[in-house]
Amino acid sequence: MSYFPAFLKLDNKKILIVGGGCIAFEKLEHLLDFTSDISIIALKLSPDMKRVIEARGLYFEKRAYNEGDIKDFAVVIVAVDDIGLQARIFAESKNYNCLCNSVDSVDYCDFIFPSYVKKDDLTIAISTSGASPAVAKHLRKYLQKLIPASIGDFLQEMKELRKTLPKGKERMKMLDKKAEDYIKTWDKK
């Protein structure tokens, strides 16, 4: 079954990463595009993980996961190779209504990390529902090349227009036309 695409607002949502290796670092990098309220529990850290934790002032505890560690978190990322621990944390997450992602174990995931393009306020997510992460990665690279650097300025302009114009059909039509015209200019480059 496919995953439902949704964008989560992570403001005031605490995130826990269990694990400190290369995959944990990948997840941390993605999350830092959207929030910095991230804690990490791990026995060991990769050099990259250590560097980012220190540079960003993230909370870190050097220890093994203990039952109950997730109780105050909205989202937990289980980035360890121990499938038994992934299963236990996933089961425990149901007690706390905490969303859980266990890397490379879709049976223990409430959600997956899509491949994505982020340029200022624009975020495009790409998923193959796990069928081919490689296809999602290459599609992301392709889309990144299509989107002009000016997208952030254009989106800011659209945001300001939405604030100043009265709601209604005329505003919708004008903003739709402006967006259509802007995107048509991409073909001319």
C-alpha positions, 0 to 999 in steps of 0.5 A: 500500500502507498503512503499518504503524502502529508507535510507535518508542522514540526513547530513545538514538536520534540523529536528523538533520534535513537542511534548515532551512525551514518543513517542517523546522520542522514535523518538528522540532516533532513530534519534540520531543514525543518526543525532544531528541537531534536534530541539524540540517544546513542552509544556511539556517534559518527564523526559527522553526527558529533560535529553537527550535534556540537555545532547546532547545540543539540541535546545528546545522551551517550547511552543505550535506549531505555523504555520510556525514553520516547514518552515526551516526544512527538516523533522518534527515529530509530536508526539502529541495526537492531531489529528487535529494538526497532520493534520494541520502540515501535510498539512502545510508541503506540502507548505515547501516540508518538510517530515512529520511523525505523530505518529500513524496516517499514513494518515498524514505521508510521511514516517514511522519509521521502526524497525531497527538494527544498528551496526556500518555502518550496518543498517537493516530496518524492516517494516510491513507497519503498519500491525504489529509493534510487528512482526517487533520488534521481527524480529529486536530482532532475527536479532540482535542476528544473527549479530556478533560484528565483523561486524563493523571491517569487514565493515571497511575492506571492505570499505578500500578495495573498496578505494584501488582496481581499479573498475571493474569486478575483484574487484566486484567478489573478494569483493562479495566472501569475503562478502559471506565467512564472512557471511558463518562463522556465521553458524559455530558459 
